[in-house]
Amino acid sequence: GGWAAEFGGRLLCVRYRVDPERGRRQTTVELVVDEAPTLGSARVGLRIAWAEKDLRRLVKESGGKWDAQAGLWMLPLGVARQLRLTERIVGSHE
């Protein structure tokens, strides 16, 4: 039983509030109702030429992954912004 059994992994917090004047106790629960990546963590595709070895190494060291099917380096948008590579994003992210 209990709140964890009722709400499972969506349960973040249980609070008990006591109102001594009214002789009442309230129990509140905080639940996760939606979860999505933040804008900065959304992955974007970057076009980097084969000859740009230093840039490819930097992107790889920053967590970038090569997507052979798309022919693009995939990197979180926030990291692409930090590296000042937003002009290389393929698509309409920037």
N, C-alpha and C positions, 0 to 999 in steps of 0.2 A: 504493500500500500504506500501511501504517502504521495507528496507532490511530484517527486522524481518519477515515480511509477506512472502517474497520470500524464505528465508532460514530456517525459523522456529528455532527449538531448536538446530540446527547445528551451528548457528551463535554465535561466541565468541566475535568478536570485529569488529568495523568499524573505519577506520582511513581516515582522509582527509589531504592530503599533498598539500601545495601550493608552486608553483614555480613562484615567482614574476618576474623573469627575462624573462620567456617565457609566462607569463600571463596565466598559466594553473593550474588547480586543479585536483588532482587525488584522487579517492575514492577507498580504498582497503577494503576487508573483509577477516576475518580469520574464517575458517569453521572447524568443527570437521568432519573428513572423516572416522575415524576408532576409535573404543574404545574397549579395552580388559583389563582384570585384569592384574596388574603387576605380575611378577613372585612371588614376596613375598606375594601377596594376594591370589594366587591360593590355593584352599583347598586341603588338603592331608589327607589320612586316616592313623591313628596311631594305632598300636596294643598295648594295655595295658591290662595286666592280671587283672582279677577280684580282686585278693588279693592285688593289688597295689593301695590301697584306697587313700593314700596321693597324689600319682601321678594323679589318676583320678580326685581328687578334684582340684588339680592345673590346669589341662587341662580345666576342666569345668569353673573354675574361670577366665581363660584366654580366654574364648569365645568358647571353644570346645563344639561340639554337638555330642551326641551319635547317630550313624546310626545303628539301630538294624538290618536292612536288611544286611548290609555289615559286621556287627560285629566289627566296627572300630569307633574310635573317630575321628571326622572331625575337622580340625583346619587349619587356614591359614598357608602356608609354612613359611612365615616370623616369625610367632609366634613360630612355631615348632623349627625353627633355634634358636630363642632367648632362648627358654627353653632347648636347647641342646638335642632335641628328634629326630633328623633327622634319627638316626639309627633305629628308630621304624616305619618309614614310610613304608607302604605296597605299593609296586609298584616301578616304575623306576624313581622317582622324584629326588633321591639323589644317 
